[in-house]
Amino acid sequence: MRYLFLSLFCSLFALNLHSQETYKDTITLQEVKINKKKLKVVTVKQGKGKQEIGNGFFKTVPTQTFFIENLPYGTIQEIRLHFMWMSMVTKEGSIPTSKIESTTYEITLHEVTDNKMGKAINNTPLLVKLPAGRKSEPSATVDLSALHLTTDKFFLVLKRASDLPCADCNFYIPIGYKTEKQLLYQGDIYNITIKDNTKIGSHPGYYSGLLCEIKTLTREY
């Protein structure tokens, strides 16, 4: 009887050790939530509900940088820009009597890295060509899908690539919008840090952003 008890005790002890070792080797998996939503193209308008303004600074500062934010996370598909006419001489506010000269802009997108301007997404600028005509507020759509840019924010460098026309001619400038924080940057594009403030900007009374619509392929909707 004593041997039977001893054998039973040893068996229970070995089982307990095995259970402890098995417990130590057990891997607990955390719950993984999978977004089952289908991919969908969502359009976000930068400047929705804001006062629109003409970015006349392109007359003297041909290269300017805009911070684009508050997008659903996904792959950027396209951007639609809006323009208005401007004369070499100050006469905005009336319909031009002569045609508006063709105007070309270049677009380069940059990543946002550590809250600063990051590397360029496209080494070759994308062209926006506005033909000569009498249309006072044309728009232009640029396909960005080939860049495979997956993000919810980026920098956009916009450069006027065409020469200014004659002194009494008209040309196209991008339409912007008034905003409470700085979204427009000028100067050295490789020394830009995002400034999240609501103070009055260097230009009288407001900051400005780039009026545009951006389409993103995303599951966030």
HELIX and SHEET records of a PDB file:
HELIX    1   1 ARG A    2  LYS A   24  1                                  23    
HELIX    2   2 GLY A   56  LYS A   59  5                                   4    
HELIX    3   3 SER A  145  LEU A  147  5                                   3    
HELIX    4   4 ILE A  189  ASN A  191  5                                   3    
SHEET    1   A 4 LYS A  40  GLN A  46  0                                        
SHEET    2   A 4 CYS A 212  THR A 218 -1                                        
SHEET    3   A 4 GLY A  74  SER A  87 -1                                        
SHEET    4   A 4 SER A 139  ASP A 143 -1                                        
SHEET    1   B 4 LYS A  40  GLN A  46  0                                        
SHEET    2   B 4 CYS A 212  THR A 218 -1                                        
SHEET    3   B 4 GLY A  74  SER A  87 -1                                        
SHEET    4   B 4 THR A 150  THR A 151 -1                                        
SHEET    1   C 5 LYS A  40  GLN A  46  0                                        
SHEET    2   C 5 CYS A 212  THR A 218 -1                                        
SHEET    3   C 5 GLY A  74  SER A  87 -1                                        
SHEET    4   C 5 ASN A 170  THR A 179 -1                                        
SHEET    5   C 5 GLU A  52  GLY A  54 -1                                        
SHEET    1   D 5 LYS A  40  GLN A  46  0                                        
SHEET    2   D 5 CYS A 212  THR A 218 -1                                        
SHEET    3   D 5 GLY A  74  SER A  87 -1                                        
SHEET    4   D 5 ASN A 170  THR A 179 -1                                        
SHEET    5   D 5 TYR A 207  LEU A 210 -1                                        
SHEET    1   E 5 LYS A 116  ALA A 120  0                                        
SHEET    2   E 5 THR A 103  THR A 113 -1                                        
SHEET    3   E 5 PHE A 154  ARG A 160 -1                                        
SHEET    4   E 5 THR A  63  ILE A  68 -1                                        
SHEET    5   E 5 LEU A 184  TYR A 185 -1                                        
SHEET    1   F 3 LYS A 116  ALA A 120  0                                        
SHEET    2   F 3 THR A 103  THR A 113 -1                                        
SHEET    3   F 3 LEU A 126  LEU A 130 -1                                        
END                                                                             
